[in-house]
Amino acid sequence: MSKKISEDAQSQLEHRVKELEKALRKATTKVRVYETLLEVAKEKTGIDIKNNFGSRRFNESGNVGRVKK
């Protein structure tokens, strides 16, 4: 037994799929830009920001210190 959906419902679903595909393309582009930014920053500073993210924090005196594990 197969269900048929109305043309209006089909049109709404197709429109939603297009919206989601557009949002996915935008998010993918953003990720690529951020990854490129991190690579350029690493080349310029010599610091691997990706791997060092979260490994330091400010202590109460405002100095940067290692996070204790």
C-alpha positions as CSV (number, residue, x, y, z in Angstrom):
1,M,0.0,0.0,0.0
2,S,1.6,3.2,-1.1
3,K,0.6,6.7,0.0
4,K,0.4,9.6,-2.4
5,I,1.1,13.1,-1.2
6,S,-0.5,16.1,-2.7
7,E,1.3,18.3,-5.2
8,D,1.4,21.1,-2.7
9,A,3.0,18.9,0.0
10,Q,5.5,17.6,-2.6
11,S,6.3,21.2,-3.6
12,Q,6.8,22.2,0.0
13,L,9.2,19.3,0.6
14,E,11.2,20.1,-2.5
15,H,11.5,23.7,-1.4
16,R,12.7,22.6,2.1
17,V,15.3,20.3,0.5
18,K,16.6,23.2,-1.5
19,E,16.8,25.4,1.6
20,L,18.7,22.7,3.5
21,E,21.1,22.1,0.6
22,K,21.8,25.9,0.5
23,A,22.4,26.0,4.2
24,L,24.7,23.0,4.0
25,R,26.7,24.7,1.2
26,K,27.0,27.8,3.3
27,A,28.2,25.9,6.3
28,T,30.7,23.8,4.3
29,T,32.1,27.0,2.8
30,K,32.4,28.5,6.3
31,V,34.3,25.5,7.6
32,R,36.7,25.7,4.6
33,V,37.4,29.4,5.3
34,Y,38.0,28.8,9.0
35,E,40.4,25.8,8.2
36,T,42.3,28.0,5.7
37,L,42.5,30.8,8.3
38,L,44.0,28.4,10.8
39,E,46.5,27.1,8.3
40,V,47.6,30.6,7.3
41,A,47.9,31.6,11.0
42,K,50.0,28.5,11.7
43,E,52.3,29.3,8.8
44,K,52.7,33.0,9.9
45,T,53.1,32.3,13.7
46,G,54.4,28.8,13.8
47,I,51.7,27.9,16.3
48,D,49.3,25.1,15.6
49,I,46.1,26.8,16.8
50,K,44.0,23.8,16.2
51,N,46.0,21.5,18.4
52,N,46.6,24.2,21.0
53,F,43.0,25.3,21.4
54,G,41.9,25.0,24.9
55,S,45.3,23.9,26.2
56,R,45.9,27.3,28.0
57,R,43.7,29.4,30.1
58,F,43.9,32.6,32.2
59,N,44.5,32.1,35.9
60,E,43.1,34.4,38.6
61,S,46.0,36.8,38.2
62,G,45.3,37.2,34.5
63,N,48.4,35.3,33.4
64,V,48.2,32.5,30.9
65,G,48.9,29.1,32.3
66,R,48.6,25.5,31.4
67,V,45.3,23.7,32.1
68,K,45.7,21.1,34.8
69,K,44.3,17.7,33.9
